[in-house]
Amino acid sequence: MRTALVIGTGLIGTSAALALSQRGVTVHLADHDPEQARTAAALGAGTDQAPEGPVDLAVVAAPPAHVADVLADAMRRGVARGYIDVASVKGGPRRELQARGLDLTPYLGTHPMSGREKSGPLAATGDLFEGRPWVLTPTRDTDTEVLNLALELVSHCRAVPVVMDADAHDRAVALVSHMPHLVSSMVAARLENADEAAVRLCGQGIRDVTRIAASDPRMWIDILSANPGPVADLLTDVAADLEETVRALRALESSDEHKRREGATGIEDMLRRGNAGQVRVPGKHGSAPRVYETVAVLIDDQPGQLARIFADAERAGVNIEDVRIEHATGQQAGLIQLMVEPKAAPVLTAALRERGWAIRQ
């Protein structure tokens, strides 16, 4: 691939353009908002000048509701040899294009499974997709050339190609992305009018659960409008679980010992099902999840503290597998949780203590 046209210079489009530009591809940028395309160009994502002729690959990064319109226009103008989109739903756009009677041999629906809570070109980064799954949904009619171009794009973005059926993809993202986002928003909504004294007690757990609720509502309306059925089906199941959980909690309030036992059994069953589902979430780099030991260290909120502790871990010959930071309420301090291989935990603990770090047991 030598040339590409990215149509839509938001987070995903600009990030893909940055990755392509960094690997020597000449990238042309287009957007319904010319100022946004100019911003992406200023970041080094390419040029906002129109290409003089057809490019090798057109990447449509428009919201799901507009993908079919943008693709149809680009294909009728013949702006590229191959066309892909990066929308988070795949079945709907393809069916819309088919209904318009377009030749879909040069088209391939794709979806990079990566993003951020922020949107727009200023949030973009050339390594956004590195190590992340990038779903490709070819059909029997898909031209081999466009599939190869798409695979080249995925390689340039250092993502991991995953081939799926379009409708299976839509059901999958409803499960692992769209439904969880709505549940996160529902939990976060409980905080909107909560007492300030209660909100000040927020810890890492509530931060983890509500993190994705910070996303742009307008963007999510577009996403959910394109995949409402599978998401509604999943939320129906969640609602049934919620109803059972409420019933079990009410039973725990009862003065009847038998009802309390039934309530406890119901809650335990829900928690155990949660355990069983959580262990299926892939671990680092998409591998099978692994159990790590946590070494908790008290640190001051000062410049250079994290660099020091990572340097001390390196000197001890210990690889940090994952890290979390919990900030202390009302204090310039926090607790950093270093996840390491179980056999490395005592080594790291001893080394950090020797260098003066306060270890929390």
C-alpha positions as CSV (number, residue, x, y, z in Angstrom):
1,M,0.0,0.0,0.0
2,R,1.4,3.3,-1.1
3,T,-1.6,5.7,-0.8
4,A,-4.7,5.9,1.4
5,L,-7.6,8.2,1.9
6,V,-9.0,8.4,5.5
7,I,-12.6,9.8,5.5
8,G,-13.4,10.9,9.0
9,T,-10.7,12.3,11.2
10,G,-11.9,11.6,14.7
11,L,-10.1,9.4,17.2
12,I,-10.1,6.2,15.1
13,G,-9.5,7.7,11.7
14,T,-6.7,10.0,12.8
15,S,-5.0,7.2,14.8
16,A,-5.1,4.9,11.7
17,A,-3.8,7.8,9.6
18,L,-0.9,8.5,12.0
19,A,0.1,4.8,12.0
20,L,0.0,4.7,8.2
21,S,2.0,7.9,7.8
22,Q,4.6,6.7,10.3
23,R,5.1,3.7,8.0
24,G,5.6,5.7,4.8
25,V,2.1,5.6,3.3
26,T,0.9,8.8,1.7
27,V,-2.3,9.6,3.5
28,H,-5.0,12.0,2.4
29,L,-7.5,13.2,4.9
30,A,-11.1,14.2,4.5
31,D,-13.9,15.1,6.9
32,H,-17.3,16.8,6.8
33,D,-15.6,19.4,9.1
34,P,-12.6,20.7,7.2
35,E,-11.1,22.2,10.4
36,Q,-11.0,18.7,11.9
37,A,-9.1,17.4,8.9
38,R,-6.7,20.3,9.1
39,T,-6.1,19.5,12.8
40,A,-5.3,15.9,11.9
41,A,-2.9,17.0,9.2
42,A,-1.2,19.4,11.6
43,L,-0.6,16.4,13.9
44,G,1.3,14.6,11.2
45,A,-1.5,12.2,10.1
46,G,-1.3,13.2,6.4
47,T,-2.4,15.9,4.1
48,D,-5.9,17.5,3.9
49,Q,-5.4,17.9,0.1
50,A,-7.5,15.7,-2.1
51,P,-5.7,12.9,-4.0
52,E,-5.2,13.5,-7.7
53,G,-6.5,10.1,-8.6
54,P,-7.7,6.8,-7.0
55,V,-5.7,5.7,-3.9
56,D,-5.0,2.2,-2.9
57,L,-7.3,2.1,0.1
58,A,-10.1,4.3,1.4
59,V,-10.7,4.0,5.1
60,V,-14.2,5.3,6.1
61,A,-14.2,6.3,9.8
62,A,-17.6,7.8,10.0
63,P,-20.2,7.2,12.7
64,P,-22.2,3.9,12.1
65,A,-25.4,5.8,11.1
66,H,-23.5,7.5,8.3
67,V,-21.1,4.8,7.1
68,A,-23.3,3.5,4.3
69,D,-23.8,7.0,2.9
70,V,-20.1,7.9,3.0
71,L,-19.1,4.5,1.5
72,A,-21.7,4.7,-1.3
73,D,-20.5,8.2,-2.2
74,A,-16.8,7.2,-2.2
75,M,-17.5,4.0,-4.2
76,R,-19.5,5.8,-6.8
77,R,-16.8,8.4,-7.2
78,G,-14.2,5.7,-7.6
79,V,-11.8,7.2,-5.1
80,A,-9.9,4.0,-4.3
81,R,-9.1,0.4,-5.4
82,G,-10.4,-0.9,-2.1
83,Y,-12.8,0.3,0.6
84,I,-13.1,-0.5,4.3
85,D,-14.9,1.0,7.2
86,V,-14.0,0.9,10.9
87,A,-17.5,1.3,12.4
88,S,-18.3,-0.7,15.6
89,V,-21.2,-2.5,13.8
90,K,-20.9,-4.5,10.7
91,G,-24.1,-6.2,9.6
92,G,-26.2,-3.1,9.1
93,P,-23.8,-1.1,6.8
94,R,-23.3,-4.1,4.5
95,R,-27.0,-4.6,4.2
96,E,-27.6,-0.9,3.4
97,L,-25.0,-1.0,0.7
98,Q,-26.5,-4.2,-0.8
99,A,-29.9,-2.5,-0.8
100,R,-28.4,0.3,-2.9
101,G,-27.3,-2.2,-5.5
102,L,-23.6,-1.4,-5.2
103,D,-20.9,-3.9,-6.2
104,L,-19.4,-4.9,-2.9
105,T,-16.4,-6.9,-4.2
106,P,-14.0,-4.1,-3.3
107,Y,-15.5,-3.5,0.1
108,L,-14.6,-5.1,3.5
109,G,-16.2,-4.2,6.8
110,T,-13.7,-4.0,9.7
111,H,-13.6,-3.0,13.3
112,P,-10.6,-2.2,15.4
113,M,-11.3,-3.2,19.0
114,S,-9.6,-0.2,20.6
115,G,-10.6,3.3,21.7
116,R,-10.5,5.9,24.4
117,E,-13.0,7.8,26.5
118,K,-12.0,10.9,24.6
119,S,-12.8,11.6,21.0
120,G,-11.6,13.8,18.1
121,P,-8.2,14.1,16.4
122,L,-6.4,15.6,19.4
123,A,-7.1,12.3,21.3
124,A,-5.5,10.2,18.5
125,T,-2.2,8.3,18.8
126,G,-0.3,6.2,16.3
127,D,-0.1,3.3,18.7
128,L,-3.8,3.2,19.6
129,F,-4.3,-0.2,18.0
130,E,-1.0,-1.9,18.9
131,G,-1.7,-5.4,20.1
132,R,-5.4,-5.0,19.9
133,P,-7.8,-7.2,17.9
134,W,-8.9,-5.8,14.5
135,V,-12.0,-7.7,13.2
136,L,-12.3,-8.3,9.5
137,T,-15.7,-9.5,8.1
138,P,-15.0,-10.8,4.5
139,T,-17.7,-12.6,2.5
140,R,-17.4,-15.0,-0.4
141,D,-17.7,-12.0,-2.7
142,T,-14.8,-10.0,-1.1
143,D,-12.0,-9.3,-3.6
144,T,-8.7,-10.8,-2.5
145,E,-7.0,-7.5,-3.2
146,V,-9.1,-5.5,-0.7
147,L,-8.6,-8.3,1.9
148,N,-4.8,-8.0,1.4
149,L,-4.9,-4.2,1.6
150,A,-6.9,-4.5,4.9
151,L,-4.4,-7.0,6.3
152,E,-1.6,-4.6,5.4
153,L,-3.4,-1.8,7.2
154,V,-3.8,-3.9,10.3
155,S,-0.1,-4.8,10.1
156,H,0.9,-1.2,9.8
157,C,-1.2,-0.4,12.9
158,R,0.4,-3.4,14.7
159,A,-3.0,-4.8,15.5
160,V,-4.0,-8.5,15.5
161,P,-6.4,-9.5,12.7
162,V,-9.5,-11.6,13.6
163,V,-11.9,-12.9,11.0
164,M,-15.6,-13.1,11.9
165,D,-19.0,-13.1,10.3
166,A,-20.5,-9.6,10.4
167,D,-23.7,-10.5,12.4
168,A,-21.6,-12.7,14.8
169,H,-19.4,-9.7,15.4
170,D,-22.3,-7.4,16.2
171,R,-23.6,-9.9,18.8
172,A,-20.1,-10.2,20.2
173,V,-19.5,-6.4,20.6
174,A,-23.0,-6.1,22.2
175,L,-21.8,-8.5,24.8
176,V,-18.3,-7.2,25.5
177,S,-18.7,-3.5,24.7
178,H,-22.1,-2.0,24.1
179,M,-24.0,-3.6,27.0
180,P,-21.2,-3.0,29.5
181,H,-21.1,0.6,28.6
182,L,-24.8,1.1,29.3
183,V,-24.5,-0.8,32.6
184,S,-21.5,1.4,33.6
185,S,-23.5,4.5,32.8
186,M,-26.4,3.2,34.9
187,V,-24.1,2.7,37.9
188,A,-22.5,6.2,37.3
189,A,-25.9,7.8,37.1
190,R,-26.5,6.7,40.8
191,L,-23.8,9.2,41.7
192,E,-25.3,12.2,40.0
193,N,-27.5,13.3,42.9
194,A,-25.7,11.4,45.7
195,D,-24.6,13.1,48.9
196,E,-21.2,14.6,48.6
197,A,-20.1,12.8,51.8
198,A,-20.9,9.5,50.0
199,V,-19.2,10.4,46.8
200,R,-16.0,11.3,48.7
201,L,-15.8,7.6,49.7
202,C,-15.3,6.5,46.1
203,G,-12.4,4.1,45.8
204,Q,-10.8,2.1,43.0
205,G,-13.8,-0.3,42.6
206,I,-16.3,2.4,41.6
207,R,-13.6,4.1,39.4
208,D,-13.1,0.8,37.6
209,V,-16.9,0.2,37.1
210,T,-17.7,3.8,35.9
211,R,-14.5,4.6,33.9
212,I,-16.1,4.1,30.5
213,A,-19.2,6.1,31.4
214,A,-17.1,9.2,30.7
215,S,-17.5,8.6,26.9
216,D,-19.2,11.0,24.6
217,P,-23.0,10.3,24.7
218,R,-23.6,11.5,21.1
219,M,-21.1,9.0,19.8
220,W,-22.7,6.2,21.8
221,I,-26.2,7.1,20.6
222,D,-24.8,6.5,17.0
223,I,-23.3,3.2,18.1
224,L,-26.3,1.9,20.0
225,S,-28.7,3.0,17.3
226,A,-26.9,0.7,14.8
227,N,-27.0,-2.3,17.1
228,P,-30.1,-2.0,19.3
229,G,-31.5,-5.5,19.1
230,P,-28.5,-7.6,20.5
231,V,-27.9,-5.0,23.2
232,A,-31.6,-5.0,24.3
233,D,-31.5,-8.9,24.4
234,L,-28.5,-8.8,26.7
235,L,-30.0,-6.1,28.9
236,T,-33.2,-8.2,29.2
237,D,-31.0,-11.0,30.7
238,V,-29.2,-8.5,33.0
239,A,-32.6,-7.2,34.1
240,A,-33.7,-10.8,35.0
241,D,-30.5,-11.3,37.0
242,L,-31.0,-7.9,38.7
243,E,-34.6,-8.9,39.7
244,E,-33.4,-12.2,41.2
245,T,-30.6,-10.4,43.1
246,V,-33.1,-7.8,44.5
247,R,-35.3,-10.7,45.6
248,A,-32.4,-12.4,47.3
249,L,-31.4,-9.2,49.1
250,R,-34.9,-8.6,50.3
251,A,-34.9,-12.2,51.7
252,L,-31.8,-11.4,53.6
253,E,-33.8,-8.7,55.4
254,S,-36.4,-11.3,56.6
255,S,-36.7,-12.4,60.2
256,D,-37.3,-15.9,58.8
257,E,-34.2,-18.0,59.0
258,H,-35.2,-20.1,56.0
259,K,-35.7,-17.1,53.8
260,R,-32.4,-15.6,54.9
261,R,-30.6,-18.8,53.9
262,E,-32.4,-18.7,50.5
263,G,-31.3,-15.1,50.1
264,A,-27.7,-15.9,50.9
265,T,-27.8,-18.8,48.5
266,G,-29.1,-16.6,45.7
267,I,-26.4,-13.9,46.3
268,E,-23.7,-16.5,46.4
269,D,-24.9,-18.0,43.2
270,M,-24.8,-14.7,41.4
271,L,-21.3,-13.9,42.8
272,R,-20.0,-17.3,41.8
273,R,-21.4,-16.9,38.3
274,G,-19.6,-13.6,38.2
275,N,-16.4,-15.3,39.2
276,A,-16.8,-17.9,36.4
277,G,-17.4,-15.2,33.8
278,Q,-14.5,-13.0,35.0
279,V,-11.9,-15.7,34.7
280,R,-12.8,-16.0,31.0
281,V,-11.7,-12.4,30.3
282,P,-8.4,-12.7,28.4
283,G,-5.2,-11.7,30.1
284,K,-2.1,-9.8,28.8
285,H,-1.8,-9.8,25.0
286,G,-5.0,-11.8,24.6
287,S,-3.5,-14.8,26.3
288,A,-5.2,-17.0,28.9
289,P,-5.7,-15.1,32.2
290,R,-3.1,-15.7,34.9
291,V,-3.1,-15.2,38.6
292,Y,-0.6,-12.6,39.9
293,E,0.6,-11.7,43.4
294,T,0.1,-8.1,44.4
295,V,2.8,-6.1,46.2
296,A,1.2,-3.0,47.6
297,V,3.5,0.0,48.2
298,L,2.6,3.4,49.9
299,I,4.0,6.3,47.8
300,D,3.9,10.1,48.1
301,D,2.2,12.0,45.3
302,Q,5.5,13.6,44.0
303,P,7.3,13.8,40.7
304,G,9.5,10.8,40.0
305,Q,8.0,8.3,42.5
306,L,6.7,5.9,39.9
307,A,10.0,6.1,37.9
308,R,11.9,5.3,41.1
309,I,9.8,2.3,42.0
310,F,9.9,0.8,38.5
311,A,13.7,1.3,38.4
312,D,14.0,-0.5,41.8
313,A,11.9,-3.3,40.5
314,E,14.1,-3.6,37.4
315,R,17.2,-3.7,39.6
316,A,15.6,-6.6,41.5
317,G,15.1,-8.4,38.2
318,V,11.3,-8.4,38.6
319,N,8.9,-7.8,35.7
320,I,5.8,-5.7,36.6
321,E,2.9,-7.5,34.9
322,D,0.3,-4.9,35.7
323,V,-0.2,-1.9,37.9
324,R,-3.0,0.0,39.7
325,I,-2.9,3.2,41.7
326,E,-5.3,4.1,44.4
327,H,-5.1,7.7,45.6
328,A,-5.7,8.5,49.3
329,T,-8.7,10.8,50.0
330,G,-7.6,14.2,51.2
331,Q,-3.9,13.3,51.2
332,Q,-1.0,13.7,48.8
333,A,-0.3,10.0,48.9
334,G,-1.5,6.8,47.4
335,L,-1.2,3.0,47.2
336,I,0.4,1.5,44.1
337,Q,-0.4,-2.1,43.5
338,L,2.3,-4.0,41.6
339,M,1.1,-7.3,40.0
340,V,3.9,-9.8,39.6
341,E,4.5,-13.5,39.2
342,P,3.8,-15.3,42.5
343,K,7.5,-16.5,42.8
344,A,8.7,-12.9,42.2
345,A,6.6,-11.3,45.0
346,P,8.9,-12.1,47.9
347,V,11.9,-11.0,45.9
348,L,10.3,-7.7,45.0
349,T,9.0,-7.1,48.5
350,A,12.4,-7.6,50.0
351,A,14.1,-5.4,47.4
352,L,11.7,-2.6,47.9
353,R,11.9,-2.7,51.7
354,E,15.7,-2.6,51.4
355,R,15.4,0.6,49.4
356,G,13.1,2.3,51.9
357,W,9.7,1.7,50.4
358,A,6.7,1.2,52.8
359,I,5.1,-2.1,52.0
360,R,1.5,-2.7,53.0
361,Q,0.7,-6.3,53.9
